Amino acid sequence: GTGDGKKLMDDVQECVKSLHTGFTAVSDIRLFKVTDPAEAVWAEQIMKMIADAGMSRAVRVTDSLTTKKEITEKYGYVVNLASSVEEADEFLDRHQS
């Protein structure tokens, strides 16, 4: 593999260390492309790691057209979909507990 997935995992792991249980996250995956299939396994590990770290909700910014705006990941957190980072931020502002 290229090592990109491992580096991303390390970076995300470092970031979530300072967060409290129940945190939320916005991920803009519009430009995300897996160039090396061997690196794809890291995405699954990152999703599990952030769930274990206490993430309660995520908003994914995506170009995918879908009518479903909310899904629950297999690791238990809720994922909402948005078409821009601004829309994602506004959604989280409206849904703060």
C-alpha positions as CSV (number, residue, x, y, z in Angstrom):
1,G,0.0,0.0,0.0
2,T,0.9,3.6,-0.2
3,G,0.7,4.2,3.5
4,D,-1.9,7.0,3.1
5,G,-4.6,5.1,5.0
6,K,-2.3,4.5,8.0
7,K,-1.3,8.1,8.0
8,L,-4.9,9.2,8.0
9,M,-5.7,6.8,10.8
10,D,-2.8,8.2,12.9
11,D,-3.9,11.8,12.2
12,V,-7.6,11.2,13.1
13,Q,-6.6,9.2,16.2
14,E,-4.5,12.2,17.4
15,C,-7.3,14.6,16.7
16,V,-10.0,12.7,18.7
17,K,-7.8,12.3,21.8
18,S,-8.9,15.7,23.1
19,L,-12.6,15.3,22.3
20,H,-15.3,14.3,24.8
21,T,-17.8,11.5,24.4
22,G,-20.7,12.6,22.2
23,F,-18.6,14.7,19.8
24,T,-19.8,15.3,16.3
25,A,-17.8,15.5,13.0
26,V,-18.1,16.8,9.5
27,S,-16.2,14.9,6.8
28,D,-16.1,16.2,3.3
29,I,-15.6,13.1,1.1
30,R,-16.4,14.7,-2.3
31,L,-12.8,14.5,-3.4
32,F,-12.0,11.2,-1.6
33,K,-10.7,8.6,-3.9
34,V,-9.1,5.3,-3.0
35,T,-6.1,5.0,-5.4
36,D,-4.7,1.9,-3.8
37,P,-7.3,-0.8,-3.0
38,A,-5.0,-2.1,-0.2
39,E,-5.6,1.3,1.6
40,A,-9.4,0.9,1.6
41,V,-9.3,-1.3,4.7
42,W,-8.2,1.8,6.7
43,A,-11.6,3.6,6.1
44,E,-13.4,0.8,8.0
45,Q,-10.8,0.9,10.9
46,I,-11.1,4.7,11.1
47,M,-15.0,4.5,11.3
48,K,-14.7,2.0,14.1
49,M,-12.0,4.0,15.9
50,I,-14.0,7.2,16.0
51,A,-17.1,5.4,17.2
52,D,-15.1,3.8,20.0
53,A,-13.7,7.3,20.8
54,G,-17.3,8.4,21.4
55,M,-18.5,10.1,18.3
56,S,-22.3,10.4,18.4
57,R,-23.1,11.9,15.0
58,A,-21.4,12.7,11.7
59,V,-22.3,14.7,8.7
60,R,-20.8,13.6,5.4
61,V,-20.5,16.1,2.6
62,T,-21.0,14.1,-0.6
63,D,-21.8,14.6,-4.2
64,S,-23.9,11.4,-4.2
65,L,-27.5,11.9,-5.0
66,T,-29.7,10.1,-2.6
67,T,-33.1,10.6,-1.0
68,K,-31.9,9.1,2.3
69,K,-30.5,11.9,4.4
70,E,-29.8,9.9,7.6
71,I,-28.3,6.5,8.1
72,T,-26.9,4.7,11.2
73,E,-23.5,3.2,10.7
74,K,-22.9,-0.3,11.9
75,Y,-20.8,1.1,14.8
76,G,-23.8,2.9,16.2
77,Y,-23.4,6.6,15.3
78,V,-25.8,8.5,13.1
79,V,-24.6,9.9,9.8
80,N,-26.4,12.7,8.0
81,L,-25.7,13.7,4.5
82,A,-25.1,17.2,3.1
83,S,-24.1,18.7,-0.2
84,S,-21.7,21.3,1.3
85,V,-19.7,22.0,4.4
86,E,-21.9,25.0,5.1
87,E,-25.0,22.8,5.0
88,A,-23.3,20.3,7.3
89,D,-22.3,23.0,9.8
90,E,-25.9,24.5,9.7
91,F,-27.3,21.0,10.4
92,L,-25.1,20.5,13.4
93,D,-25.9,24.0,14.7
94,R,-29.6,23.1,14.6
95,H,-29.2,19.7,16.2
96,Q,-26.8,20.4,19.1
97,S,-27.9,18.7,22.3
